[in-house]
Amino acid sequence: MNRIVEELTEDKRGELKLCKELEFELVPGDNLSVGQKFTDVKSERNALIKAAHGTTTLAFKFKEGVLVATDSRATMGNVISSQSVKKVIEINDRLLGTMAGGAADCSFWGRVLGMECRLYQLRNKKLISVAAASKILANIVYRYKGSGLSMGMMVAGWDNNGPGLYYVDSDAQRLTNDLFSVGSGATFAYGVLDAHYKYDMELEEAKDLARRAIYQATHRDAYSGGVVRMYWIHKDGWTAYPLEDVSELYYKYHPEINITHAAESPLAVNAA
């Protein structure tokens, strides 16, 4: 077999090429990928392909674990393409990932991470830690840095060190903190979280905070909406909660509003 490989890789001058791995040749021309050539991943100012995306995802630690919440709207520019996207990736029994950015990038690399975590479990006969899982994801996307990927994922879970929460993006940036919000609606979600977040919350209080933060983001950000999807990560695994429509939450958080006709609105009455 080695002799055949050497014969196949021998060039016209009789010198051997060292083929350490197989690679696909690009179309003749420059060596830039499609993402590098047509998208400007830093500013998108002069990009021929402008990636338009929006979402709201958040996660935070509290005394009983980690709470993860997302909206469910997917957009293509100004078009709402779906209101029922599941933006939480169930990696294993104690590990979750969230999706923000390009849906294809997040979905694909989330599945790759799930595969790597399962292989780790089979090799080592134990679940992977949250830190190790996030490091694997950062190492994977680092190889594609500058190639036009659009991804901002949170990796949250529970391991031998307790609750863990990491943020990893398509530039291979990896951060850890007690609280993160990612997406176009993150600015509005942070406004609620920064005002009311505290570590020693009870579960119901944490759920209400996450619910309210997602609702406020969907109310102010046109690219976020649909339903609120929540997960609670604890020492025994994770628990998923029923979906809640953000349009119904509007009347829950504004009980004083009960308008059935536009003419009855306060602005219309004052104008008259």
C-alpha positions, 0 to 999 in steps of 0.5 A, spaced: 500 500 500 505 504 501 508 503 494 502 504 491 501 511 494 508 513 493 507 511 485 501 515 485 504 521 489 510 521 485 511 528 480 514 529 474 521 530 477 521 524 481 520 527 487 515 525 492 510 529 495 508 528 502 501 527 503 499 527 510 491 528 509 486 528 503 484 535 501 479 537 496 481 542 491 478 549 490 476 552 484 482 555 480 482 562 482 483 565 489 483 561 495 478 564 499 472 561 501 465 563 499 464 566 506 470 570 506 469 572 499 462 575 499 461 576 506 465 581 511 464 578 517 466 584 521 462 589 519 458 587 513 458 594 510 461 592 503 459 585 503 455 582 497 451 577 501 449 581 508 446 575 513 440 578 516 438 574 522 435 575 529 434 572 536 434 572 543 437 567 548 439 568 555 442 563 560 444 565 568 446 561 574 442 561 580 442 557 587 438 552 584 442 551 577 442 554 571 436 557 567 436 557 559 430 561 555 429 562 548 424 565 543 422 561 537 422 566 531 427 565 525 427 571 520 430 572 513 431 579 513 424 583 514 421 576 513 418 572 518 420 565 516 418 561 522 415 562 529 416 555 532 424 554 531 427 550 537 433 554 539 435 549 545 440 543 543 439 538 548 446 535 547 446 530 553 442 529 559 446 534 563 448 539 557 444 544 553 446 549 547 443 555 545 442 557 538 444 565 535 446 567 529 445 563 522 440 557 523 444 552 519 451 554 522 448 553 529 444 547 528 450 543 524 456 545 529 451 544 535 450 537 532 457 536 531 458 538 539 453 533 541 457 527 537 464 529 540 460 529 547 458 522 546 464 520 543 468 522 550 462 519 554 464 512 550 471 513 551 472 515 558 465 512 561 463 518 564 459 525 562 464 530 559 464 537 563 461 543 561 468 547 560 471 541 556 464 541 552 465 549 550 472 548 549 471 543 544 466 547 540 471 553 540 477 549 538 472 546 532 470 553 530 477 556 530 479 552 524 473 556 520 475 563 523 474 568 518 470 564 513 463 567 514 460 563 520 455 566 524 454 563 530 453 565 538 452 559 542 451 558 550 453 551 553 450 550 559 450 544 564 451 541 570 458 537 572 462 535 578 463 542 579 456 544 579 453 549 574 457 551 568 455 556 563 460 558 557 459 563 551 462 561 544 462 564 538 464 563 531 470 567 532 472 562 537 471 567 543 470 563 549 467 566 555 464 564 562 460 568 567 454 567 571 449 571 566 449 571 558 444 574 553 445 573 545 442 575 539 439 581 536 434 582 542 439 581 547 440 589 549 433 589 551 433 582 555 439 585 559 435 591 561 431 586 565 436 581 567 441 587 570 435 590 574 432 584 577 438 578 577 440 576 583 444 569 585 440 567 591 433 567 587 428 561 588 426 557 582 419 560 580 423 567 581 428 565 576 423 562 571 419 569 572 425 573 570 427 569 564 420 569 562 419 577 563 426 578 559 424 574 553 418 577 553 421 584 553 426 583 548 420 580 543 416 586 544 421 591 542 425 587 537 422 585 531 426 579 529 424 576 536 418 573 537 414 566 537 414 563 544 418 562 550 422 556 551 425 555 558 429 549 561 432 548 568 438 545 569 439 542 576 444 536 579 439 531 576 439 533 569 435 538 566 427 540 566 423 543 560 417 547 561 411 548 557 411 553 551 408 560 553 406 565 547 409 572 548 403 575 545 399 572 551 404 574 556 403 581 553 396 582 557 399 578 563 404 583 564 400 589 562 393 587 566 391 594 565 390 594 558 384 591 555 382 595 549 378 591 543 378 597 538 383 602 536 379 608 537 378 606 544 386 607 545 389 612 550 392 616 544 386 616 540 381 619 546 386 624 548 387 626 540 379 627 540 
